Amino acid sequence: MALADLIHSADDFLPTKALIIVAHPDDIDFGAAGTVATLTDHGVEVVYGLVTSGQAGEPAELSPAELTEIRQKEQTDAAAVVGVSELHWLGFPDGHLVADLELRKAISRLIRIVKPDLVITQTPIRNLERIYAAHPDHLAAGEATVSAVYPDARNGHSFPELLDEGHLPHAVPRLWLMAGTDHDLSVDITASIDRKIEALLAHHSQNDDRADALPAMIREWAEANGAAAGIDSAVESFKVVHTE
């Protein structure tokens, strides 16, 4: 099936290169791994940007350095499952993210390096009905990424030191926001949901204790997304932002 037949939206834009920017390892896999597999299956290049390395997560008895090593490997393994081999680790402290100029500059640099035509990130809007999706780090990563896409990455006067580093401005025409509520784009992940689950299970430090229940939970979520979109399929849903 053609990619255009799997993306349900009033927008007919189809990406050729996507950059996904999130706060923590496994955020991509919960929110968009089925979409990533769908894109890479159809020849779209996908690159990951991880703002932190999840060093404030579980297991609590491990040091931040130990968690960094474990979680970076888990995310690298998970990315390979869905066809992604290029990951960028921005090195910000887990649990302390704020959408400040430092974070906006780091993300703008990454956008200028990767030069995507699509950026996928977390919604910057808090949803009190889904508080786990509204982790402060998620909101900060989303807000900083939206600000980096417009106006920072495309504006030569934003962070002129990036020009000194050789990173020319780059305009991204589309943003897709995950984990929000005002969805207007749905990706049929029926053919890739098994790989989404496999990618999530690669995060052993986070998911081994719920490995038996997780596949059914993910399928239930995807089916609910499809039902909400009026599609009889497993679905990941996003909010489209035009930035042209």
N, C-alpha and C positions, 0 to 999 in steps of 0.2 A: 504494500500500500504506500502511496506517495506521502511525503511529509505533509503536504497541504491538506490531505484527507484526514490527518490525525490531529491537526491543530484547529480547534473550533473557536472562531473569533470573527468579529466584523472586520478586523484588521487583516489584510492579506499579506502582511510582511512575513518573509521567511528569512531566518538568519543564515549566515555563512560561517560566522565565528562568534562564539558566546563566551563571556566571562561571568562566572558565578562567584559572588563575594558574600561570605557569611561570617558570623562571629566565631563559631566553634567547629571542630571536627564532629561529624555526624549531622550537623544542621542541613547540609546539602542533601544527605541521603534521606532524611525524614521529609524534606520539603520538595525535592526536585530530582531525585535519582532516576525515577522512571522517565522523566522528560529528558534528562541527560542521555540516557541510553537510547531513547528515541531519536534524539538529534544526532548522536554519533553514528547510529545505524544508517542514517541518511546522509552521511558525509559531512556533517557540520563539525567543525573543530571546537572543542570545549576545553576551557582552562579554568582551574579553580584558584580562588584567592581566599585564604584563611587568615582572618585578622588575628586570632589567638591560636594557641596550640592546645587549648583545653586543659591547661595545667592547674586549674582550680577545681577540677572535677573529681570524680571517684576513680579508684578507691582512695579514701581519705588517708590511709596509712602510707601511701606513696608520696615521695617528695615531688615538688613541681618539676624538677629536672627529669625524674623518672617518668612522670606522667606525660611530659612533652615528648619524650622518645617513643613511648608506647602509642600515644594518640596520633602522632604524625605517621607512624607506620600503619596503624589501623586505617587512617584516612587514605593513605597511599594505596593500600590494598583494596579498599572499597572503591576508590576511583577507577582502578584497573578493571573492576568487574563491569563498569558501565562505559568503558572505552576512553578513559581520561588518564593521561600520563604526565601532564604538566601542572604542577601545583606550586603555588607561591605562598610562603609563610611570612606574614607581615610582622610577627613577633611582639604584638601588643599584649599587655597583661590580662589574662582571663579574669573576669569578674570586676574589672575596673574600666571598662570601655566608656568613653564619652565621645560624642560627635564633635570633637574640637578640630582646630586647624591642622594639628599634627596628623590626626587620622585622615582627614580629608586630603592632605598632601600625599600621604602614603598610598591611598587608593587612587588618587589622580595619577601618580607616577605609574602604578600598575596598569591603569587603563591606557596610558600613553605607550607603555611597553607592549601590551598585548594587542591593542587596536581592535577591539571587538565591534561588531555592529549590533550586538545585543548584550546587555548586562542583566543578570538575574540576581536579585538580592532579597533580603528580608524586609517586610513592611516596617516603616518607621512609626506606624500608628498603633498605639496600645489597644488591645481588645480585652476588655475585662471578662468576657465570657470564656476566653481561652488564655488564661494567665500564664501557662507554661510557654506558649508561643510568644508571649510578651516579655520575655526575659530582658532586663535592661541592656545586656550586651547585644541582643538581637536588634532592639530598637536603635541603639547607637550605631551599630554596623549599617543598618538600613538607612538611617538619616545621613550618615557620612557618605555612603555610597551614592545616594540620590544627589547630594550636594556636589560630589565629585563629578558625577555625570553631567549635571547642570548646576552651576556654570564652570566648575574648576578645570576639568580635564580639557575642555575645548577652548579655554580662555588663556591666551599667552601672558596676560597680565596677572593671572592667578599663579602664585608660587613661581616667580621668575627664575628661582634657583633651579627649577626643573629644566628650564631651557639651557642653563649652564651645564647641566648633566647630559644634555643631548636629547631630551624627551620633548618632542614637538607636540603641540596641541592635537587632540583627537576628539571628534564629535561622535557620540553614540546615539543613533537614531531611536532606539527603543530600550525601555526598561520593562522587565516583568517582575512584579512584586509577589513574593510567596507569603503564605500564612496570614493573609489579611481576610477581609470579609466581602469586599466589593469586587468580586471576581468578574472578569469579562473575557477570559480566555481559558480554554480547557484543552488539555493534551490527553489524548487517548493513550494510556500506558498499558493496555491489555497485554500486548506482546512483550512488555519489558518489566512487568511488575515482579516477576520472579527474580530478576536481577536487582531490582530495587531492594527486595527483601534480603537477597544475598549480600548486597553492599552494606545494609544495616547490620547484619549479623557479623560482618567483618570487624565491627567495633566491639570486640569481645569485652573490653574493660567496662563498657557501658551497658551492654545488652545480653551478656551470657545468662544473667539471672532471670531474664524474661524471654529467653530464646524460644521456648515452647509456645508462648502466647503471642509473641510479636507478629508472626506471619498473618494470623487471623485478624489482628488489630489493623494492620496495614491494609489488608484487603477490604475490611469493613470501611475504613476511612476513604479509600479510593472509590468504592462503590457509592458511598454517600456523596462524594464530590460529583460523581457522574449523575446521580439522581437529582442533585441540586441544579445541575446544568442541563437537565433534560436529555441526558445521553445514557444509553444502556451499556455502559462500559466502565472499566476502571479508569479513573481520571485524576490528574493533578491540575489544580486551578491557580490562576494568577490574575493580577490586575495589570493591565497594559498602560504604560505611560509613554506618550509620544513626546519626543524631545527635539524634533526637527523644527 
